Amino acid sequence: MFKKIGPGVLIAAAFIGPGTVTTCTLAGVAFGYALLWAMLLSIIATIVLQEMAARLGIITQKGLADVIKQELNIPWIRTSVIGIIFGAIVIGNAAYEAGNIGGATLGLEALFGTEYLGYYPLIIGVCAFTLLYIGSYKVIEKVLVSLVLVMSISFLVTALITKPDVFEILKGLFVPSIPDGGLLTIVALVGTTVVPYNLFLHASLVSEKWKSKNDLKAVRRDTVIAIALGGLVSMSIMIAATTIKSDQVSSVMDLAKSLEPLYGSAAKYFMGIGLFAAGVTSAITAPLAAAYVANSCFGWNIGLKHLKFKIVWMLILGLGVLFMSLGIKPVKVIEFAQIANGILLPVIAVFLVWVVNKAPVMGKYKNTLIQNIIGVAIILLAVVLGAKSILKVIGLF
């Protein structure tokens, strides 16, 4: 079974970062089980889009940006689209990398205290650097699979410790409701799960793992199982947070501290381990995704061990460590990243659905009618959510 595990786990590792953990925590604290349906919807949307990206990757043996470039025949449109993609992904990932390293730092703080707090970002940065510098897809995959398993067990155990109400969980999952003040939280839950850069990462990684069209079934199974597991982890965090009715919970570590009086130090330590694993996995995948996008945008056609590839991920990782080590909070850069992702997701989803419908590109593996209907529905949802997230950032919503 473990030999068949593929890049789906890396995609799950990428979207369950500290931002997801914090968003799920706040959703659980504020609204209990009421927004579990929004996470379920997000996971379904993620599976549909990631399956399209993975299918494109295995059939064409190319990255998503490569195929978009190939299919856009008008030079100025091609240049504009690739420029937007490159700018949004690379700058956005540099901003989010600081958050990833910050989340892993909080995890270490929960486990080992604040005595060595200043060294934590550097330790995490060195771990991520070493793994990426080795330049072996198999090594990266094995480490991330292990971390995702640790993260999954940690958050699932934390949820079980809180003894959740199964009936209320089922109601929250299958009876949609929008509580007062819940709309922006729904936007955040979807936005933190359906991540634009993961579409590029998945298409590129699939061709590293599998070379034959006959492996398509394995690709789909890998995608569905890994992302569903990721969704289960996100829901576990929401479920654990429902037991805390406190206005003082503003982050995942506040949740960990709040759990301690009720459930002992075990919950805090499980939360700390889970948050550390979530931070490290995202700290590895964000620079990796940026490097793959640069590889496609510039047409380098190079591998993980090439100097140009390494320079891109080193830049992203270095900026993240720098922001955290100096205590800089790149709020403006992160706001730009949110706006860029708000614009980027519907744009990328449109291009993705477009290219997977092209017979010259996909042959008999192009989208079915049902896949197109779901794809269009996701695009419309992405447009609405993207608009709202942009308006929220610029203070108009």
C-alpha positions as a printed NumPy array, in Angstrom:
array([[  0.   ,   0.   ,   0.   ],
       [  2.765,   2.429,   0.978],
       [  4.569,   1.874,  -2.335],
       [  1.43 ,   3.068,  -4.109],
       [  1.195,   6.29 ,  -2.083],
       [  1.879,   9.206,  -4.395],
       [  1.826,  12.996,  -4.559],
       [ -1.734,  13.211,  -3.216],
       [ -0.247,  13.123,   0.287],
       [  2.012,  16.047,  -0.609],
       [ -1.064,  18.015,  -1.712],
       [ -2.783,  17.224,   1.596],
       [  0.429,  18.27 ,   3.374],
       [  0.429,  21.534,   1.425],
       [ -3.126,  22.637,   2.207],
       [ -3.064,  21.669,   5.9  ],
       [ -0.729,  24.419,   7.009],
       [ -0.903,  26.651,  10.094],
       [ -3.413,  28.895,   8.285],
       [ -5.81 ,  25.964,   7.847],
       [ -5.288,  24.842,  11.436],
       [ -6.014,  28.347,  12.767],
       [ -9.048,  28.863,  10.49 ],
       [-10.535,  25.501,  11.523],
       [ -9.878,  26.312,  15.185],
       [-11.683,  29.652,  14.983],
       [-14.571,  28.065,  13.03 ],
       [-15.037,  25.418,  15.73 ],
       [-14.798,  27.892,  18.617],
       [-17.217,  30.407,  17.065],
       [-19.768,  28.124,  15.377],
       [-19.381,  24.644,  16.852],
       [-20.24 ,  21.88 ,  14.385],
       [-22.382,  24.183,  12.192],
       [-19.761,  24.77 ,   9.479],
       [-18.537,  21.191,   9.014],
       [-20.573,  21.109,   5.773],
       [-18.421,  23.96 ,   4.39 ],
       [-15.274,  21.91 ,   4.969],
       [-16.939,  18.879,   3.315],
       [-17.827,  21.066,   0.302],
       [-14.254,  22.388,   0.177],
       [-12.826,  18.86 ,   0.158],
       [-15.135,  17.747,  -2.669],
       [-14.137,  20.827,  -4.719],
       [-10.453,  20.153,  -3.999],
       [-10.721,  16.498,  -5.053],
       [-12.446,  17.446,  -8.349],
       [ -9.897,  20.126,  -9.306],
       [ -6.854,  18.154,  -8.131],
       [ -8.04 ,  15.079, -10.083],
       [ -8.181,  17.225, -13.239],
       [ -4.663,  18.585, -12.576],
       [ -3.295,  15.089, -11.823],
       [ -4.962,  13.61 , -14.921],
       [ -3.454,  16.402, -17.033],
       [ -0.027,  15.713, -15.525],
       [ -0.02 ,  11.971, -16.213],
       [ -1.513,  12.182, -19.723],
       [  0.685,  15.047, -20.975],
       [  3.715,  14.408, -18.711],
       [  3.893,  18.207, -18.401],
       [  3.15 ,  20.846, -15.774],
       [ -0.065,  22.878, -15.852],
       [  1.724,  26.111, -16.804],
       [  3.497,  24.256, -19.656],
       [  0.166,  23.124, -21.131],
       [ -1.464,  26.561, -20.711],
       [  1.522,  28.14 , -22.492],
       [  1.32 ,  25.554, -25.251],
       [ -2.411,  26.106, -25.844],
       [ -2.458,  29.93 , -25.755],
       [ -1.564,  30.948, -29.306],
       [ -1.763,  34.749, -28.992],
       [  1.652,  35.905, -27.669],
       [  0.505,  38.885, -25.536],
       [ -2.236,  36.844, -23.857],
       [  0.191,  33.984, -23.23 ],
       [  2.788,  36.354, -21.723],
       [  0.199,  38.145, -19.563],
       [ -1.327,  34.937, -18.187],
       [  2.04 ,  33.32 , -17.436],
       [  3.247,  36.574, -15.82 ],
       [  0.192,  36.709, -13.533],
       [  0.59 ,  33.041, -12.596],
       [  4.305,  33.388, -11.864],
       [  3.935,  36.592,  -9.853],
       [  0.988,  35.403,  -7.79 ],
       [  2.417,  31.976,  -6.978],
       [  6.011,  32.987,  -6.234],
       [  5.253,  36.189,  -4.278],
       [  2.257,  34.58 ,  -2.576],
       [  4.25 ,  31.55 ,  -1.491],
       [  7.062,  33.739,  -0.144],
       [  4.501,  35.502,   2.065],
       [  2.823,  32.292,   3.225],
       [  6.168,  30.618,   3.921],
       [  6.651,  32.921,   6.909],
       [  3.284,  31.732,   8.248],
       [  4.258,  28.08 ,   7.696],
       [  7.503,  28.495,   9.621],
       [  5.661,  30.509,  12.269],
       [  3.144,  27.694,  12.732],
       [  5.858,  25.071,  13.141],
       [  7.541,  27.42 ,  15.642],
       [  4.334,  27.547,  17.722],
       [  4.282,  23.747,  17.714],
       [  7.841,  23.598,  19.082],
       [  6.923,  26.269,  21.641],
       [  4.092,  24.066,  22.94 ],
       [  6.446,  21.089,  23.215],
       [  9.657,  22.693,  24.528],
       [  8.666,  26.106,  25.892],
       [  9.954,  29.58 ,  24.996],
       [ 13.544,  29.226,  26.201],
       [ 14.924,  28.671,  22.688],
       [ 12.168,  30.534,  20.825],
       [ 14.599,  32.606,  18.737],
       [ 16.233,  29.467,  17.322],
       [ 13.044,  27.641,  16.293],
       [ 12.572,  29.359,  12.872],
       [ 16.203,  28.634,  11.99 ],
       [ 15.906,  24.964,  13.046],
       [ 12.77 ,  24.529,  10.918],
       [ 14.4  ,  26.359,   8.003],
       [ 17.477,  24.081,   8.173],
       [ 15.253,  20.962,   8.232],
       [ 13.3  ,  22.135,   5.16 ],
       [ 16.504,  23.237,   3.382],
       [ 18.22 ,  19.869,   3.957],
       [ 15.277,  17.892,   2.658],
       [ 14.826,  20.058,  -0.448],
       [ 18.586,  20.241,  -1.144],
       [ 18.856,  16.444,  -1.282],
       [ 16.681,  16.834,  -4.375],
       [ 15.159,  13.351,  -4.284],
       [ 11.416,  13.138,  -4.899],
       [ 11.267,   9.743,  -3.147],
       [ 12.965,  11.09 ,  -0.004],
       [ 10.707,  14.165,   0.122],
       [  7.648,  11.953,  -0.406],
       [  8.594,   9.532,   2.395],
       [  9.318,  12.307,   4.893],
       [  6.075,  14.135,   4.085],
       [  4.034,  10.914,   4.259],
       [  5.49 ,  10.301,   7.734],
       [  4.776,  13.876,   8.858],
       [  1.224,  13.76 ,   7.496],
       [  0.592,  10.512,   9.398],
       [  1.953,  12.097,  12.598],
       [ -0.171,  15.206,  12.005],
       [ -3.292,  13.146,  11.259],
       [ -2.93 ,  10.964,  14.369],
       [ -2.213,  14.021,  16.539],
       [ -5.289,  15.995,  15.508],
       [ -7.58 ,  12.933,  15.4  ],
       [ -6.549,  11.944,  18.941],
       [ -7.058,  15.552,  20.098],
       [-10.611,  15.461,  18.668],
       [-11.37 ,  12.074,  20.289],
       [-10.089,  13.281,  23.688],
       [-12.82 ,  15.952,  23.638],
       [-15.575,  13.254,  23.357],
       [-17.588,  14.851,  20.52 ],
       [-21.353,  14.465,  19.943],
       [-21.648,  12.148,  16.889],
       [-25.254,  13.192,  16.097],
       [-24.3  ,  16.887,  16.074],
       [-21.294,  16.101,  13.839],
       [-23.551,  14.372,  11.281],
       [-26.001,  17.282,  11.438],
       [-23.169,  19.776,  10.876],
       [-21.885,  17.751,   7.909],
       [-25.142,  17.148,   6.045],
       [-27.509,  19.966,   7.101],
       [-25.983,  23.184,   5.706],
       [-26.584,  26.387,   7.65 ],
       [-24.994,  29.834,   7.693],
       [-24.945,  31.2  ,  11.259],
       [-24.867,  34.962,  11.885],
       [-21.375,  36.198,  11.088],
       [-20.432,  32.855,   9.538],
       [-20.131,  33.889,   5.887],
       [-16.539,  35.131,   6.08 ],
       [-15.536,  32.001,   7.996],
       [-17.018,  29.86 ,   5.205],
       [-15.003,  31.927,   2.691],
       [-11.877,  31.325,   4.799],
       [-12.498,  27.549,   5.103],
       [-12.908,  27.139,   1.34 ],
       [-10.035,  29.509,   0.564],
       [ -7.593,  27.718,   2.851],
       [ -8.441,  24.282,   1.373],
       [ -8.782,  24.912,  -2.388],
       [ -5.278,  26.289,  -2.99 ],
       [ -4.253,  27.501,  -6.502],
       [ -0.58 ,  26.544,  -6.231],
       [ -1.526,  22.941,  -5.424],
       [ -2.95 ,  22.543,  -8.952],
       [  0.483,  23.324, -10.423],
       [  2.293,  21.239,  -7.818],
       [  0.086,  18.175,  -8.411],
       [  0.378,  18.209, -12.21 ],
       [  4.176,  18.427, -11.941],
       [  4.591,  15.822,  -9.19 ],
       [  2.397,  13.206, -10.896],
       [  4.879,  12.944, -13.767],
       [  7.707,  12.439, -11.234],
       [  5.91 ,   9.405,  -9.772],
       [  4.075,   7.856, -12.74 ],
       [  4.932,   7.698, -16.456],
       [  2.133,   5.598, -17.976],
       [ -1.517,   6.36 , -18.79 ],
       [ -2.271,   2.948, -17.312],
       [ -1.491,   4.417, -13.894],
       [ -4.45 ,   6.828, -14.073],
       [ -6.544,   4.651, -11.751],
       [ -3.757,   4.707,  -9.144],
       [ -3.459,   8.49 ,  -9.541],
       [ -7.176,   8.981,  -8.894],
       [ -7.203,   6.656,  -5.891],
       [ -4.166,   8.415,  -4.439],
       [ -5.793,  11.841,  -4.937],
       [ -9.149,  10.933,  -3.391],
       [ -7.76 ,   9.072,  -0.364],
       [ -5.07 ,  11.654,   0.501],
       [ -7.303,  14.723,   0.166],
       [-10.157,  13.009,   2.043],
       [ -7.669,  12.263,   4.843],
       [ -6.655,  15.93 ,   4.79 ],
       [-10.311,  16.905,   5.106],
       [-10.719,  14.529,   8.052],
       [ -7.771,  16.209,   9.788],
       [ -9.282,  19.678,   9.2  ],
       [-12.634,  18.497,  10.568],
       [-10.905,  16.992,  13.621],
       [ -9.445,  20.404,  14.448],
       [-12.903,  21.997,  14.125],
       [-14.422,  19.277,  16.338],
       [-11.731,  19.673,  19.022],
       [-12.315,  23.436,  19.055],
       [-16.089,  23.129,  19.628],
       [-15.551,  22.199,  23.274],
       [-14.002,  25.58 ,  24.047],
       [-16.445,  28.442,  24.49 ],
       [-14.003,  31.273,  24.974],
       [-13.599,  34.72 ,  23.484],
       [ -9.899,  34.486,  24.269],
       [ -9.204,  31.802,  21.646],
       [ -7.724,  33.593,  18.646],
       [ -5.224,  30.97 ,  17.467],
       [ -4.531,  27.249,  17.584],
       [ -2.154,  27.594,  20.538],
       [ -4.85 ,  29.392,  22.526],
       [ -6.955,  26.302,  21.822],
       [ -4.168,  24.032,  23.071],
       [ -3.875,  26.034,  26.303],
       [ -7.659,  26.049,  26.732],
       [ -7.82 ,  22.266,  26.356],
       [ -5.229,  21.672,  29.078],
       [ -7.412,  22.355,  32.164],
       [-10.159,  20.087,  30.803],
       [ -8.176,  17.232,  29.323],
       [ -4.705,  17.488,  30.862],
       [ -1.401,  18.2  ,  29.126],
       [ -1.931,  15.379,  26.593],
       [ -4.187,  17.522,  24.377],
       [ -1.676,  20.37 ,  24.386],
       [  1.169,  18.079,  23.36 ],
       [ -0.849,  16.361,  20.639],
       [ -1.86 ,  19.803,  19.336],
       [  1.768,  20.97 ,  19.458],
       [  3.035,  17.923,  17.534],
       [  0.247,  18.301,  14.969],
       [  0.918,  22.004,  14.469],
       [  4.663,  21.402,  14.109],
       [  4.024,  18.718,  11.47 ],
       [  1.518,  20.971,   9.655],
       [  4.016,  23.841,   9.6  ],
       [  6.966,  21.76 ,   8.397],
       [  5.02 ,  19.998,   5.625],
       [  3.741,  23.317,   4.256],
       [  7.192,  24.897,   4.704],
       [  8.548,  22.212,   2.349],
       [  5.745,  22.156,  -0.222],
       [  5.327,  25.94 ,  -0.68 ],
       [  8.932,  26.523,  -1.933],
       [  8.698,  23.301,  -3.983],
       [  5.505,  24.509,  -5.695],
       [  7.055,  27.912,  -6.46 ],
       [ 10.08 ,  26.21 ,  -8.049],
       [  7.871,  23.953, -10.21 ],
       [  5.824,  26.965, -11.372],
       [  9.013,  28.876, -12.277],
       [ 10.263,  25.753, -14.087],
       [  7.08 ,  25.658, -16.204],
       [  6.738,  29.42 , -16.743],
       [ 10.294,  29.835, -18.023],
       [ 10.328,  26.53 , -19.911],
       [ 13.439,  25.277, -18.135],
       [ 12.466,  21.56 , -18.208],
       [ 14.823,  20.815, -15.324],
       [ 14.673,  18.536, -12.282],
       [ 14.845,  18.982,  -8.513],
       [ 18.651,  18.862,  -8.451],
       [ 19.243,  21.654, -10.994],
       [ 20.753,  24.92 ,  -9.695],
       [ 17.99 ,  27.164, -11.122],
       [ 15.334,  25.014,  -9.449],
       [ 17.211,  25.185,  -6.142],
       [ 17.653,  28.967,  -6.355],
       [ 13.855,  29.5  ,  -6.551],
       [ 12.973,  27.373,  -3.51 ],
       [ 15.965,  28.759,  -1.579],
       [ 14.642,  32.286,  -2.183],
       [ 11.143,  31.389,  -0.921],
       [ 12.456,  29.475,   2.099],
       [ 15.032,  32.185,   2.914],
       [ 12.397,  34.942,   2.91 ],
       [ 10.158,  32.907,   5.206],
       [ 12.966,  32.285,   7.73 ],
       [ 14.071,  35.936,   7.509],
       [ 10.589,  37.299,   8.23 ],
       [ 10.194,  35.012,  11.252],
       [ 13.731,  35.388,  12.637],
       [ 13.59 ,  39.189,  12.541],
       [ 10.08 ,  39.234,  13.943],
       [  8.813,  40.933,  10.786],
       [  5.139,  40.361,  10.11 ],
       [  4.75 ,  40.744,   6.36 ],
       [  1.096,  41.804,   6.649],
       [  1.049,  43.858,   3.448],
       [  2.745,  41.091,   1.479],
       [  0.291,  38.526,   2.859],
       [ -2.61 ,  40.84 ,   1.987],
       [ -1.257,  41.005,  -1.565],
       [ -0.978,  37.207,  -1.57 ],
       [ -4.624,  36.906,  -0.489],
       [ -5.738,  39.27 ,  -3.247],
       [ -3.55 ,  37.421,  -5.78 ],
       [ -4.99 ,  34.046,  -4.743],
       [ -8.52 ,  35.451,  -4.796],
       [ -7.975,  36.462,  -8.412],
       [ -5.862,  33.449,  -9.309],
       [ -8.097,  30.548,  -8.215],
       [-11.022,  31.215, -10.627],
       [ -8.581,  32.134, -13.428],
       [ -6.557,  28.937, -12.974],
       [ -9.727,  26.857, -12.578],
       [-11.038,  28.272, -15.894],
       [ -7.778,  27.428, -17.689],
       [ -7.641,  23.986, -16.068],
       [-11.203,  23.083, -17.135],
       [-10.448,  24.503, -20.609],
       [ -7.293,  22.431, -21.21 ],
       [ -8.721,  19.173, -19.829],
       [-11.561,  19.518, -22.362],
       [ -9.195,  19.749, -25.347],
       [ -9.052,  16.495, -27.323],
       [ -5.61 ,  17.315, -28.86 ],
       [ -4.214,  17.596, -25.315],
       [ -6.13 ,  14.9  , -23.424],
       [ -7.439,  12.549, -26.13 ],
       [-10.032,  10.143, -24.737],
       [ -9.144,  11.239, -21.203],
       [-10.772,  14.674, -21.519],
       [-13.527,  15.744, -19.108],
       [-16.944,  14.1  , -19.051],
       [-20.153,  16.167, -18.949],
       [-20.557,  15.575, -15.197],
       [-16.97 ,  16.657, -14.519],
       [-17.588,  19.839, -16.525],
       [-20.81 ,  20.654, -14.652],
       [-19.035,  20.24 , -11.298],
       [-16.012,  22.168, -12.615],
       [-18.14 ,  25.136, -13.733],
       [-19.98 ,  25.154, -10.385],
       [-16.612,  25.279,  -8.571],
       [-15.439,  28.141, -10.826],
       [-18.588,  30.168, -10.041],
       [-18.074,  29.483,  -6.334],
       [-14.404,  30.508,  -6.646],
       [-15.396,  33.79 ,  -8.339],
       [-17.833,  34.665,  -5.536],
       [-15.436,  33.651,  -2.752],
       [-12.486,  35.323,  -4.465],
       [-14.398,  38.581,  -4.798],
       [-15.41 ,  38.471,  -1.149],
       [-11.877,  37.697,   0.075],
       [-10.491,  40.601,  -1.984],
       [-13.16 ,  42.994,  -0.677],
       [-12.461,  41.796,   2.845],
       [ -8.724,  42.508,   2.507],
       [ -9.235,  46.014,   1.109],
       [-11.837,  46.753,   3.779],
       [-14.98 ,  46.982,   1.673],
       [-16.738,  43.882,   3.03 ]])
